[in-house]
Amino acid sequence: MLNDNCSQSDYNIKQMRAQILSHFAPVEERPLRLIELPVPQPVAGEILVKVAACGVCHTELDEIEGRLNPRLPIVLGHEITGTVAASGSGVKTFKTGDRVSIAWINSACGKCEFCRSGNENLCNDFRGTGCDANGGYAEYTTIGEDFAFPVPARFSDSQAAPLLCAGAIGYRDLKLSGIKEGQTLGLFGFGASAHIVIQLARHEGCKVFVFTRSTEHRQLAVELGADWAGGSTDCPPEKVHCAIDFTPVGETVPEALRTLQKGGRLVIAVIRKRTPIPALDYASLLWEEKEIKSVANITRRDVREFLPLAAQIPIVPEIEEFPLEAANEVLIKLKQGKIKGAAVLRTDKGGQ
């Protein structure tokens, strides 16, 4: 039952379906369990979101297989779209029925030097949705109103879902790369984030080379405007000014450094690598003022800037929809590189 402080319309559901992770295991062991849980109750300043769609992200593989340390048991999922079902006291930004979205950033302290300088992604008290707080592999979830975002009208719930992480993190990656109009960008790996980043880069007037082992992903890259697509060890037509590495393996890093122009920057856009980065020969890979930069988490500003831009361009996410019940199978397909674009779990009965 909702708190007395909560406003509601016809909301009276008390149980929900959710995919829960209670132990670390290879995704091939299908460790998620579909169970019923009580619907969470929004406290003061929070909204209750009826989830319509939740994107499936590589970070979930890291959580399930123990490369990250989520709170267990946990409901995964941090690319969430839905509608406000109820709200706690004091909520002013959203009302019941509003379309909203939730990203990886679930909360930050707002007081430390990082938060004060606009780098809340580095806050020591940063909490990730679906990692430190229950996420969107469920029919309902809660979020502080200051950490929810309106959904641009041009996107369906499923189209908007991958924009919340794959898109917004990709936007941050591109900014951190320092790429400029007319320069060449290399994308290593071509999954959910890269297939959005290429659309951003083309909009900004950049050439794009794509490096991926999947022939299907190469075809999609060309369809989305890649000037060249090949394997990670293939020699591109020319060296690139900046590169972004989306792959889960460390072996890609030296390959990406080899493709960089002098003074180029490589951005590593993953939280964890499944395999170590090999020893890097300084003279052949890092000399001549090349740089390596990691990306940590995301800020609310990234999401607030990116969503309207995505609608303006417009970004067109390539999505594959699946029911909530299929979460384990979808994660296996993701690990095997068999998802074209982005995978989205539908937690309702139909599309937006």
Secondary structure as UniProt FT lines:
FT   TURN            4..5
FT   STRAND          7..8
FT   STRAND          15..21
FT   HELIX           27..29
FT   STRAND          33..38
FT   TURN            44..45
FT   STRAND          46..56
FT   HELIX           58..64
FT   TURN            65..66
FT   STRAND          80..87
FT   TURN            89..90
FT   TURN            96..97
FT   STRAND          99..102
FT   STRAND          105..107
FT   HELIX           113..116
FT   TURN            117..118
FT   HELIX           120..122
FT   TURN            124..125
FT   STRAND          127..129
FT   TURN            130..132
FT   STRAND          140..144
FT   HELIX           145..147
FT   STRAND          148..150
FT   TURN            153..154
FT   HELIX           157..160
FT   HELIX           161..164
FT   HELIX           166..177
FT   TURN            181..182
FT   STRAND          184..188
FT   TURN            192..193
FT   HELIX           194..203
FT   TURN            204..205
FT   STRAND          207..211
FT   HELIX           215..223
FT   TURN            224..225
FT   STRAND          228..230
FT   TURN            232..233
FT   STRAND          240..245
FT   TURN            250..251
FT   HELIX           252..259
FT   STRAND          260..268
FT   HELIX           282..286
FT   TURN            287..289
FT   STRAND          291..294
FT   HELIX           300..312
FT   TURN            313..314
FT   STRAND          319..323
FT   HELIX           324..326
FT   HELIX           327..335
FT   TURN            336..337
FT   STRAND          342..346
//
